[in-house]
Amino acid sequence: MNLSELQAAQIEQMKNKDCLPKDETEIILHLVEEVGEVCEAIREDDREELKDEIADVLWQLNKLCWINKLDLEEVFLHKLNKNKDR
């Protein structure tokens, strides 16, 4: 599954559960919370928790892209190409 397919699957799941984000602020707050949990997993050297928290960060990034009508895969590839030329 590529990033675009993951994004579509996530949004479909959220629609089915009636839990789509209300606005960017909600998403950013959750994103910051999840990044903090990544830091905690690293500090505690808990690799299993780190995997979960990295997935949670991706989940929030997907939501941020969705609410802004962006495709996460396209955004990432654009940045990858931009960095290549630096």
Backbone as a ProteinNet text record, in pm:
[ID]
protein_1_A
[PRIMARY]
MNLSELQAAQIEQMKNKDCLPKDETEIILHLVEEVGEVCEAIREDDREELKDEIADVLWQLNKLCWINKLDLEEVFLHKLNKNKDR
[TERTIARY]
85.3	0	89.9	64.5	143.3	79	143	92.7	-45.4	-70.5	-202.3	-311.4	-281.1	-377.8	-398.3	-291.2	-303.2	-391	-368.7	-446.7	-595	-626.1	-765.2	-828.8	-753.9	-804.9	-831	-741.3	-758.1	-881.5	-897	-1011.8	-1141.9	-1143.1	-1262.8	-1296.4	-1193.3	-1215.7	-1270.9	-1216.2	-1261.6	-1405	-1440.2	-1578.4	-1673.4	-1634.2	-1718.5	-1738.5	-1639.8	-1647.8	-1698.4	-1727.9	-1776.3	-1680.4	-1551.9	-1452.7	-1355.6	-1407.8	-1323.7	-1283.4	-1165.7	-1121.8	-1208.4	-1222.2	-1302.8	-1225.8	-1097.4	-1017.3	-868.9	-787.3	-641.8	-589.5	-648.9	-602.1	-610.7	-721.6	-738.9	-629.2	-602.3	-501.6	-362.4	-328.2	-194.9	-174.7	-275.9	-264.1	-239.7	-311.2	-288.8	-150.6	-106.5	25.5	135.9	127.3	228	226.1	107.9	95.3	163.8	140.1	199.2	351.2	401.7	547.4	606.8	538	582.6	587.5	491.6	489.5	601.5	639.7	756.7	880.4	895.4	1010	1012.9	897.9	889.9	929.6	883.8	919.1	1069.2	1129.2	1274.6	1346.8	1301.8	1365	1357.6	1245.7	1227.5	1282.4	1338.5	1395.2	1294.6	1170.6	1061.7	1030.9	1092.4	1080.3	938.4	866.4	728.7	640.6	657	580	622	750.4	800	731	715.3	646.3	504.3	433.5	295.8	289.9	381.9	378.5	419.1	512	546	423.9	352.3	229.6	126.9	118.8	25.7	62.9	192.5	237.2	195.1	216.7	175	23.6	-50.1	-196.7	-235	-168.7	-200.1	-157.1	-42.4	2.1	-95.4	-146.3	-247.2	-371	-413.9	-531.3	-505.5	-385.9	-351.3	-352.7	-299	-303.2	-446.9	-525.6	-664	-743.2	-732	-811.2	-767.1	-642.4	-590.9	-594.3	-660.8	-676	-540.4	-449.1	-315.8	-299.1	-223.4	-189.8	-53.9	-48.2	74.9	189	159.7	264.5	320.6	233.2	278.6	359.9	314.7	386.1	525.7	534.7	664.2	756.8	703.9	786.5	834.4	749.7	789	907.7	898.6	1007.2	1132.6	1116.2	1230.6	1306	1233.3	1295.2	1356.9	1291.2	1343.4	1475.3	1482.3	1605.6	1718.4	1684.9	1785.2	1865	1797.4	1859.8	1933	1937	2003.3	2151.9
-117.7	0	124.1	218.8	342.3	446.4	561.1	662.6	714.2	729.5	776.2	676.1	548.3	444.7	439.8	458.4	462.7	580.2	695.3	813.6	788.9	730.4	702.6	602.2	497.7	396.8	457.9	544	608.7	698	779	870.5	790.9	683.3	598.8	542.2	495	442	550.6	670.4	779.6	821.4	818.7	848.9	745.2	617.9	509.8	520	570.8	585.3	723.3	807	943.2	1022	1017.6	1087.7	1168.6	1230	1316.8	1440.4	1493.6	1611.3	1732.3	1818.4	1939.5	2051.3	2063.3	2172.1	2143	2231.3	2213.5	2219	2305.1	2319	2185.6	2116.2	1985.6	1888.9	1890.9	1799.8	1834.3	1961.9	2005	1969.3	1989.8	1954.1	1803.9	1722.7	1577.8	1540.8	1608.2	1580.6	1608.4	1721.7	1757	1655.5	1614.4	1513.4	1382.5	1341.2	1216.5	1226.5	1341.5	1360.3	1349.2	1404.1	1389.4	1243.4	1165.4	1023.2	946.7	992.6	935.1	959.5	1081.4	1115.9	1029.5	1009.2	927.3	782.3	728.6	590.8	577.9	679.1	677.9	685.1	775.4	790.9	661.8	590.4	465.7	344.3	368.6	262.9	150.4	190.8	96.4	92.3	-1.8	-8	-38.6	-120.8	-152.9	-28.6	44	168.4	270.8	275.4	368.2	342.2	216.7	182.8	238.2	217	266.5	417.8	483.8	629.6	690.5	627.6	675.7	663	552	535	641.8	677.1	782.1	917.7	945.3	1070.6	1070.9	960.6	951.3	969.4	912.1	925.8	1073.8	1148.5	1291	1370.1	1335.2	1401.6	1374.9	1252.3	1219.5	1306.1	1322.9	1406.8	1551.4	1600.6	1738.1	1757.1	1660.9	1667.9	1661.9	1572.1	1556.4	1685.5	1747.4	1867.5	1983.4	1977.8	2081.3	2037.8	1924.1	1871.6	1849.1	1789.7	1755.6	1605.1	1555.1	1413.6	1397.8	1321.8	1308.4	1255.4	1160.3	1104.2	1210	1289.1	1395.6	1501	1536.5	1633.7	1583.3	1456.1	1398.3	1391.6	1346.1	1336.4	1473.5	1574	1710.9	1755.5	1729.5	1768.3	1686.5	1559.7	1474.9	1530.6	1567	1624.6	1760.3	1838.7	1971.1	1956.9	1862.8	1842.2	1787	1712.7	1656	1768.5	1878.5	1989.3	2087.6	2062	2153	2138.4
0	0	0	-90.2	-91.1	1.8	16.1	108.6	69.8	-59.3	-104.5	-66.5	-82.8	-45.8	105.3	180.7	326.7	369.4	306.7	339.6	310.9	196	160.3	257.3	293.4	386.2	523.8	568.3	698.5	698.9	597	592	585.2	508.4	501.4	638.9	709.8	845.3	937.8	926.4	1012.3	978.1	850	809.8	867.5	858	910.4	1060.8	1129.7	1275.5	1316.2	1216.8	1239.6	1330.4	1293.9	1376	1289.5	1184	1102.1	1183	1157.7	1234	1204.4	1305.4	1291.1	1222.1	1257	1201	1218.6	1161	1168	1311.3	1393.1	1531.4	1604.8	1589.2	1652.7	1607	1477.9	1423	1474	1473.1	1518.6	1665.6	1747.4	1888.8	1905.2	1828.9	1835.8	1782.8	1676.8	1620.1	1722.9	1787.8	1888.9	2003.2	2043.3	2148.4	2106.3	1983.1	1935.1	1922.6	1880.4	1873.2	2013.8	2111.8	2250.1	2292.4	2247.6	2280.9	2208.8	2090.3	2022.5	2108.5	2157.5	2242.6	2368.1	2427	2548	2518.4	2406.3	2369.9	2347.3	2287.6	2266.4	2400.6	2485.7	2617.1	2697.9	2685.1	2759	2684	2566.4	2482.8	2458.8	2427.9	2405	2255.5	2184.8	2038.5	1992.6	2066.2	2026.8	2038.7	2146.2	2163.2	2058.8	2026.4	1924.2	1790.9	1754	1628.8	1628.7	1739.8	1749.8	1739.8	1807.3	1810.7	1676.5	1606.5	1471.9	1381.4	1393.1	1314.7	1350.8	1478.9	1521.5	1462.5	1452.9	1389.9	1243.4	1174.3	1034.6	1022.2	1114.6	1117.8	1121.9	1209.6	1222.5	1099.1	1041.8	919	804.4	797.7	696.9	713.9	837.8	864.3	823.9	853.7	818.6	666.8	595.4	448.8	398.6	453.2	408.6	425.2	541.8	568.2	478.8	430.6	340.5	193.8	169.7	33	-35.1	40.2	-9.9	-7.1	-100.7	-103.5	-36.5	72.4	150.3	65.1	-20.9	-105.8	-200.6	-261.5	-351.4	-276	-156.6	-73.8	-41.1	-2.4	33.7	-87.2	-200	-320.3	-366.5	-353.9	-388.7	-302.8	-174.2	-82.4	-108.3	-138.1	-170.6	-290.4	-395	-515.3	-486.5	-406	-370.6	-294.6	-202.3	-124.5	-209.8	-313.5	-402.7	-472.3	-499.2	-570.5	-479.4	-351.8	-258.4	-263.3
[MASK]
++++++++++++++++++++++++++++++++++++++++++++++++++++++++++++++++++++++++++++++++++++++

